[in-house]
Amino acid sequence: MQTPDAIDRLFVPRGEERPRPPLILAPMAGVTDLPFRSLARRFGADWTVSEMISSQAMIRHVPKCAKLALADEGDAPLTVQIAGADPAAMAEAARMQAGLGVRVIDINMGCPVKKIVSTGAGAALLRNETLAARVMESVARAVSIPVTVKIRLGWDAATRNGIAIARLAEASGMRCITVHGRTRAQMYEGQADWEAVAEIKSRLRIPVIGNGDVRSPEQALELWRCSGVDGIMIGRAALGRPWIFREIAHYLTTGRHLAPPTLEERAALIEAHYHVMLEHHGPRTGHLLGRKHVSWFTRGLPGGAALRESLNRTPTPEAVTPLLRAFFEPLLQARAA
Ligand SMILES: Cc1cc2nc3c(=O)[nH]c(=O)nc-3n(C[C@H](O)[C@H](O)[C@H](O)COP(=O)(O)O)c2cc1C
């Protein structure tokens, strides 16, 4: 028997009891860098995926690509998502990543943005089943590490071919498939269709990960119950709330809610994360990306909107720690009183 690889280890074999499905941080461009993936891991994410990286940029050795695929030991198995529509370039990019120690390659077939779909990549591949199959086969043949794919339900309401694409994925050697329960035309609007995700799950033998609009432990349980998916992927709900993974894990295994971090913990966490962003990306980019996280972390807190306004007017990092402390101090005092 072959030694289990990264994908085997994530999913329990068919028929075996499992306490809960693995919880996965969704790939998000401009968000799921190493600092945020590490944070999600710390709070219970079982798997993370790099943000989408263009296969063409990767094979041209654009320096930014290497940073997007960076990982540390806590972020294993390192999974890099590649995007593109040229089977040979996708294979080459996958080979390069495997050579660099990446453990799983994920193919992007869901990105809805114009810049990507106009090149035939991302969700545009859903409209061209022949090319989609060639891309998947070409990547799967190029590397010995597992290859997975992330799709949407189809291009638009009139062409919901998610089941056909999922079957092609299985036949092309994909080891697991993530289904975001929306069409490309929906972008991020409307409600994710979990019944359609369930339908795809029921037709495949490979593990199926359900994705779209899971924002609470109860919703995670509902998606799991209604579809029997093998994994649950969470994106936007983890922004400013990376502890959602441990909250869901606790709820799925005990049926009880876990208390969220205290205000002190949140204050310390966001300050530390902002500084990790500066270290990782350098002061300029680190500041720009780091303040997005500050905004997410302070959503819903009294005075959060004013803090976000001040942050947006702050061009350099020096003022950020004093701003954060001035924001949290009165809140902490009010809690203590
Ligand atoms: C800011 C942002 C960036 C995203 N970037 C990617 C990406 O690079 N690759 C990808 O497959 N999906 C990407 N997505 C889609 C998410 O992975 C996920 O499928 C979607 O947000 C639905 O899940 P959610 O409702 O839990 O957020 C992105 C989503 C957002 C909000």
The ligand as a Gaussian input file, in Angstrom:
#p B3LYP/6-31G(d) Opt

LIG

0 1
 C      -10.983000      39.170000      -1.372000
 C      -11.233000      37.805000      -1.968000
 C      -10.233000      37.221000      -2.719000
 C      -10.430000      35.940000      -3.270000
 N       -9.415000      35.346000      -3.951000
 C       -9.543000      34.056000      -4.377000
 C       -8.448000      33.361000      -4.957000
 O       -7.339000      33.891000      -5.090000
 N       -8.670000      32.087000      -5.364000
 C       -9.900000      31.466000      -5.228000
 O      -10.041000      30.301000      -5.604000
 N      -10.936000      32.094000      -4.663000
 C      -10.789000      33.363000      -4.224000
 N      -11.823000      33.976000      -3.585000
 C      -13.077000      33.229000      -3.340000
 C      -13.049000      32.536000      -1.975000
 O      -12.032000      31.562000      -1.937000
 C      -14.416000      31.866000      -1.651000
 O      -14.670000      30.919000      -2.641000
 C      -15.560000      32.866000      -1.594000
 O      -15.216000      34.016000      -0.857000
 C      -16.826000      32.224000      -0.976000
 O      -16.570000      31.777000       0.335000
 P      -17.050000      32.646000       1.644000
 O      -18.525000      32.913000       1.485000
 O      -16.737000      31.771000       2.816000
 O      -16.279000      33.922000       1.612000
 C      -11.664000      35.260000      -3.063000
 C      -12.655000      35.885000      -2.297000
 C      -12.472000      37.138000      -1.755000
 C      -13.563000      37.752000      -0.921000

